[in-house]
Amino acid sequence: MKAAWYTEAGDARRVLVVGELETPSPGPGEVRVKVAVSGVNPSDVKTRRRPLAFPRVIPHSDGAGVIDAVGAGVAPSRLGQRVWLWNGQWQRPMGTAAQYIVVPEAQAVWLPEHIDLAAGACLGIPVLTAYQAVRLLGDVAGKTILVTGAGSSVGHYVTQIATQQGARVIGTAGSAARLANATAAGASAVIDYKLEPVAARIKALTDERGVDAVIDMDLSSTAAYVRDGALAPHGTLVCYGSNQADDVPLPFRMLLYRSIAVRFFLIYDLLPADREAVLAGVNALLAHDRLVHHIAARFALDDIAAAHEAVEGGKLVGNIVVDLP
């Protein structure tokens, strides 16, 4: 099979190789998927720069395609099924940047016929993260939520899901295109965090009270918004990422005296009950075509380095995918 891989950490053009590898076969409880589209996420490009956990890594956790082989214990009726994938390369050496991938059958989820395969390649990390982030807040109807990076991939889905559940969303973004993307997703107000004082704008938009919750992609910057009163007393901060990974200072006294709840989660590592609930929720949204998917660019597998560079560059608005031959 044709695949892309790397055997050392480093820049995309230096370490990514495209060539031929042996086609894998499914074992008991597994399915083999002929991948049509592979999703490229920020975590994929960050992983490429870290020390390798395996001698060779085929990157990317997200993708979509068709099941073409099943292992023992898997119903033959799954053959030919269109599916989307999650955790393809999580703690495994073989991801979706290949013509074929073998995964436990639960990680290949039925994709409705009306959902494009490219959209299916955006579900594993962006949509599952968005759904779990909103889910952790419970009933959001009537609440005001700050969504940081609301014009980015995950934030765009968070905004759609939260507004569909009755929340008012205030979104931040750092460019006109991303602000427009957040507005199109349903944000009632948007803030350019590069040009405007975010906490002050939030207080002005909420009669000085602050928002009921924050869904955050970058704790290293959002901690300052919380410190400056953007989050109302008894509010909740849900965080799934940070540009500064270590030693982010939190304003303890303010969090304590305002009874602020802080929730962190890693979408790769949900508890089984949480995973089941999130998959069920996302499947319901897909069945009723409730999500708008924004594909910013598509690359051929031979151009996978350019796809990684596009993610790292951060200029494109929407998801970036790689088409498999």
N, C-alpha and C positions, 0 to 999 in steps of 0.2 A: 504494500500500500504506500501511497505518497503521504508524507508527513513532514512537519517541521519540528525541530528539537534544538536543544542546547546542552552542552556538556560542561560549561563553565559559566560563571556569572559575568555580567558585563553589558556593554552597549548592544542594542539590538542588531545593528549591522555587523558587529564583530562576532557575536556568538550564535546567532540563529542560523541554522542549516536546514535546507529543504532537500529531501531525497527519498529513497525507498527503504522501508522497514518491513519486517514480517507482519502479515495481517494476523491479529489476535483471534483466538477462538474463545467462546463463552464457556465458563465452567458451571457447576451446579448453581442454580438460582440467579444466573446472570443472563444478560442479553447483549448481543452485539448490534451496534447502531452504525449504519452507513451515514456518516455525518454530511449534511448538506451545507450548513452554515455554522461557523464557530464564533462565539462572542468574545471580544477583547475588553477586559475590564482593568481599571487602575491596579487592582491587586495582582493581576497577571504580570504587568510590566514591573511592578515592585518586586515580585517574587523572582523575576529573572535577574535582578541585581543582588539578590541575597545568596549566601552560601548554599550550595545544592544539597538537598536531602537524599538525592539519588544520583547514580553515575550519569544518567541521561534523563532529561525531562522533556516530554511533549507538553507544551503549555496549554492553558485555557481551561476553565472549569465549566463554562456555559456552551451550549450548542443545541442544534436541532437536526433531526434527520428521520430515518426510517429503520425500524428493527428488521434486520435481515437474517439473524440467526439467534436461536435460544438454547440455553443450557438445560440440563436435567432439572425437572421440577418446575419449569416455566411453561405456562399454557401455550400450546402451538398457535392459538388464536392471536397471540401478540405479533406473529410474523406479519410484516407489511404495515404495521401500525406506525403512524406519524407520531413522533415524540419530541419533547424538549428535555434537556438534561440539567441536572444540578450536581455540584461537587465533583465534576468530572476529574479534576486534577488535585483535589484536596487530599493531602497525605498519600498521594499515589503518583507514580512517575509518568502515567499516560493520560494526557488531557485530550481536548477536542480538536486540536490543530492537526488533525489526521483524517484520512478518509474513513477510518473505522475506529471505534472505541468500544471496549467491553466494560460494562458497569453492572452492579446489582440491579435487578429489574425495577426496584422501587425508585431508582434514580433516573429512570426513563419514563417520563410522565406523558400520558396521552395528550396530543395537541389537536384541538378541533380543526376541521378542514378549512374553516374560514379564516384561521390565523396563519399568516405567512410564516414560512420557516425562518426567515430573517428575524421576525419578531420573536419567534420561539427561542432564538439564540440570545435574547435579551432578558429572559425570565429568571434564570438561575440565581444570579446575584442581584441585579437591580430591582426586579419586582418583588422577589422574596424578602429582600431587605426592607423595601418600602412597606410591604404589608405587615411584617413583624413590628416595625417601628410604630406604625399607627395602632396595631393591635395591643401593644404594651400600654397604651393610654386608656384602654377600655372604651367606654362610650364617649365619643368626641362630639356628638351633636351639640351645637350651640357654643362650643368652646373655640377660643382663638389660639391658633398654633403658629409659632414661628418655625419655618422650614429653612434651614440654612442650605445654600446651594440649590435653591428650588428650580433653577434652570438646568441643573446637571442631570445625569441619567437617573440616579436614585431619587433625587429631589423632585424631578418631574413626575415620577410615579407616586411619590408620597403625596404631592399636592393633589393629584387626581383622586387618589383613594380617600384622603382625608375630606376633601370637599364633597365627594359623593356620599360620605357618611354624615354630612351636615356641619362640618367644621368651617370656620373662617380661617383662611391661611394668609399669613404675611410671609413673603418669601424674600430671601436675599440672593443676590447674584452679582457678578463682577464685570458684566459687559451688557451692552444694549441687546444683543442677540439672546443672551441667557435670561435677561429680564423679560423679554418678549415671550420666551419659551415658558417661563414660570406663569406669566399672565394667561397664556393660552391654555395652560393646564388647570387654571381655575383660581390662582392666587388673587385675592381681593385688593392687595397692595403689595408693591415690590420696593425693595431698598437696594441701591447700589452701595455695597459695603466698602467699595474703594473710594467713594466720593462723599458718603453721608455718614453721620454719627448714628450707628445702628440702634443703640439702646435709647437714645433720645428720640429717634423717629418712632420706635416701637411705643414708647410711653405716650407720645403725642397721638398715636393711632389708637390707643387703648384708654384714653382719659387718665393717663398717668398710672394705671393699675399694673400694666405689664400683661404678657400673654399667659394663658393657662398652661401651656406646654411648649417645649422646644424639641424639635427633631433635628438632630445635629450631625453633620458630616465631619466637623473639624473642631474638636474640643479645644485645641490650642488657641483658637481665636474666640470661640463662643464662650469660654469661661469668663472673658472680660465683659461680654454682654450681660451675663447673669450677675456678675459682680456689680454692674452699674444699674441693676434694677429692671432689666428687661423681662424677667420672669416673675410672675405674681406670687405672693405668699401661698404656700401649699401647692405650688405648681410642680411640674415634672419635667426633668431633662432626660431625654432618650438619646443616647449617643451610639453611633456605629462606626466612628472613625476619628482620626486626628492626624493632621499633617506633621505635628511634632509627637512622635510616638511615646516618648518617655518623659516622666517628671513634669507633667502639666499641673501647674498650681491651681487649686480650687479655693475659693473664698469660704473657708470652713465656717467662720462665725456667722456670716450672712446666710449661708445655707441652713445652718442650725436654727437661727432665730426666725427665719422665714419658713421653716419646715419644708424645705425643698427636697423632693425625691429625685434620685439620680439612678438611671437604669442604663447599663451597658449591655451590648450583646454582639456576638459574632455570628453572622448568618451561616457560616460553615458548620457551626457547632451547636445547633439547637437541640434541646431535649426532644425525645421522640414525640411526646404529646404536642409540643410546640410545632415541630415539623409537620405533624399530621394536620394541625389546625391551619397552618399557613398554606400548605399545599391545597387544602380543601377550599380555603378562601380565594386563593389565586385562580384555581380551576373554575370556581363559580364566576369570577370576573371575566375569564376568558370565554366561558360558555355563552355569556350574555354580551360579549364584545364591548366591555365597559372600559377598556384601556386604549389610549392612543399611544402608538409606538413611533418613536422618532429615530430613524436610521440616518446618521449623519454621513457615513461613508462606508463603501464596501471595497474590499481589497481581495485580490487573488492570493492563493496560498503562497505563490512564488514571491509575493510582495509583502509577506508577513512582517518584515522589519519596518516597512513604511507604516503598517497598521499600528505597530507598537509605538513608533515615533509620533503618530497622530494622537494617540492617547496621552503620551507624555507631554506633547505640546499644548494640549488643553484648549486649542482654538476652535475646534469643531464642536458644534452643539448637538448632542444626541449620542446614540450608541454607535460604536464602530464594530464592524463584523468582517470576517474572512470567509469567502466562498471556497468550498472544497471542490476539486474537479470530479 
